[in-house]
Each structure stands twice: as C-alpha cells, then as structure tokens.
Amino acid sequence: MADPVPLPEDILRSIEGIGEVDILIGVPSYNNARTIGHVIKAVKAGLAKYFPGERSIIVNSDGGSTDGTQEIVAKTTLTEFRTILIHHPLYPIHKITIPYHGIPGKGSAFRTIFRIAEILRARACAVVDSDLRSITPEWIDLLISPVYREGYDFVAPLYLRHKYDGTITNSIVYPVTRALYGKRIRQPIGGEFGFSGRLASHYLTKDVWHTDVARFGIDIWMTTVAIAEGFKVCQSFLGAKLHDPKDPGTDLGDMMVQVVGSLFSLMETYSPVWREVRGSEPVPTFGFRYSVGTEPVAVNVDRMIHIFRHGLEDLKEVWKEVISPANMKALERAGRRKRKFHIPDEVWVKVVYDFAIAYHRRTLSHEHLIKSLLPLYLGKTASFVIETQKATSEEVEEVFERLSLRFEEEKGYLIKGWG
C-alpha cells in the first residue's frame, strides 16, 4: 500500500466544504501563465455546456510556478463563453489550486489529483495539459462522457498529428504496447486522459510515487495499469493537438530515457500478463473523426543518419552486448549504404526487443542502455522519413500499421529471449 498523499489543512477544509462531486478535471501546471487561462476557460465551458446538472470541480495541481500561473487560474472566468452554452449550470463549478508534494514531476501532480478525486468521491475524472493551444469545450465531453455515461474506466486521447510528430510513440511506444497487451490504444502517452473514480483510487494503491513514474513516466504507466489490470478502456478522437513540435532528431535524449525506460520497467511488472497475450484488438473509439490541419515538423534527415553512423563506430562494442549478431550485421549494412538509407522493419523490431531483453537481464545500467538506443532510433526515424516523404497521412498510418503487425508477429522472439 502506498503512503497517504499529504494535503494542506486549508485544502482539506475547502474539500470538506464541497462535499462530493460528480466530475473532477485536473490541470497540472508549472509556469504555464501564457496558456493556462485558455485551458481553464475551455474546461469551464465544457463542463457548463455538457454537464450543466452535475457537481463539478477543477483542480489545478501546481509545481511551484513563479510566473503568475496560479493567479491566472484564480481569476479566470467563463463570461465570454456564455453565448455558446445551451444551459446554465445548476451548480457552481468549484476551483482549487494546490501545490503538490513529493518528487518534482507530472506524476506527483497527478497523485494529488487522484487523492482529491477519491476524497470527493468523483464518479468521472479527466486530466488535461496546461500548455494546450487546441483544447476546446468538446474535449471535456469526449474525455468524461465515456466514463460518466457509458461505464468505461479509462479514456485515452486520439489525435491527428503531423506524420513526423510523435516519432517515439509511433516507432516504439505504440507498437510495443499494442503487441504486449493486445489493445490498440493509438496514443498511450498522449497527455490527456479520462478515468473513473475507482481507477483513480486504484492508482493510489500502487507504490510507485517515489520512483521515476512520479518524474516522467505517468502517462504510459496510467495506460498500462488500466489495460494490464483489466479495466474497461477506450479512446476518444480530439482532433489536432497543437503544441510546440520538435525535430525528432534534436532534444530527445532525455525523453528517450524517460519514456522507453518506463515502458521497459512496466514490462518487468506485467510480464505474467503480456506473455499470455497474442495478437491485438481495436478498442471502442468515441467522437467524430474528421480531417484537420496540423503544424509542420522540420526534420534534419542528414543529421539523424550522421548520428546513427557515428553510433556504429562509437557504440559498436556496447551494441554487440545487446543486439543479436544477425541484427547487428543488418545495421552495419544499413550504415554502409551509399544510396537510399533504409533500416527494415523486421530488423528494427528485433533490435527493440533485444534492448527490452537486455533491460530485463541488466546487461548494462538501465540509463546507459537506453541512451545507447538513441542513435538507432534516429536511424530508424531517418529511414521512415525517406520512405514517406511523399506519403499522405493515411498512407503513413498504413506504414505504422505494418510496423505494429511486425511487432506482434515477432513477439515470440521477445518471449524466447526473455527466458
């Protein structure tokens, strides 16, 4: 059993004064003064428009902002949204801003939100990022209604993204999660989620809040726990997620360690579950799917190939401890190619599984191991960009589907190596 979540006395008194709620929306923040006002307004408008008869609360779990974020949350009103509302809410929408305690990171903020949801006996909850530029009131309906009205426990987001945005998700996290646990949740680390009050309470029982989950692994952890422990899961189409896109060849070292490290760590926890799973199935999807414009992502292919080839020289001895000889030879062939650079899917899948097996066997320190995966990931991303330069979004999704099926087909390779 995890330790109880500490809450300040004034917050506890405020919560006691509210009693119980039907719906809770959590907004974790840290120095998001530029965007959080829009997020809070959209959340309030969504609650007032789609849940006017329900008792609702917005919880801003703040990590010590110094840019006025908390003051903006306190002052944000709904006045300018009145014209789009069909009904006025029967109950006031409460707001609480609370500093979270524990290891700095998004997970500690979520833990505070889960605890308040438990105290208030919330039936349905959602969390949304505080730096969103594309959130609309409809997002609240799409994240909450599957839980509140349809009985689901977990709602993952489904976005339309630029074909070169989210490459870690597309080439590793989504296909591996799908192959392991058998559910096709397209954005397992999306950032926005809906969940039931009972799932929030279940999350609190897990003794992970002093680990790296509290720093940066909360998204994939929430998704994996919900799937692996038998909760009722679905996804909702939210349209485009507008944020600050980055070239997949830059500034991703820390994210690689954080996300892939959490993914591999969860494989340790749930190996009795995923070893029995074969194939995958779609999950119910809510919302009307439509085409939407996405922001372009600049990609430096030459730089990614350069880093991959340097890895073949500088990390060759490390990789030989992890990667099977046949896969290593295939990577060396790719590095020597003078014309169209290419890393085949079948090689990439086995390389990722080789790294998961090495993580399990502790062949190297976990951080060193995953950092050494980065040049390989950049090589695969460069190969993907070259392959899909003229492809439409629909055609690119077919590429991801083929890759995901290959991860499923090669799962026996993982299980054999796992031992």
Secondary structure, 3 states (H helix, E strand, C coil): CCCCCCCCHHHHHHHHHHCCCCEEEEEEECCCCCCHHHHHHHHHHHHHHHCCCCCEEEEEEECCCCCCHHHHHHHCCCHHHHHHCCCCCCCCEEEEEEECCCCCCHHHHHHHHHHHHHHCCCCEEEECCCCCCCCCHHHHHHHHHHHHCCCCCEEEEEEECCCCCCHHHHHHHHHHHHHHHCEECCCCCCCCEEEEHHHHHHHHCCCCCCCHHHCCCHHHHHHHHHHHCCCCEEEEEEEECCCCCCCCCCCCHHHHHHHHHHHHHHHHHCHHHHCCCCCCEECCEECCCCCCCCCCCCCCHHHHHHHHHHHHHHCHHHHHHHCCHHHHHHHHHHHHCCCCCCCCHHHHHHHHHHHHHHHHHCCCCHHHHHHCCHHHHHHHHHHHHHHCCCCCHHHHHHHHHHHHHHHHHCHHHHHHHHC
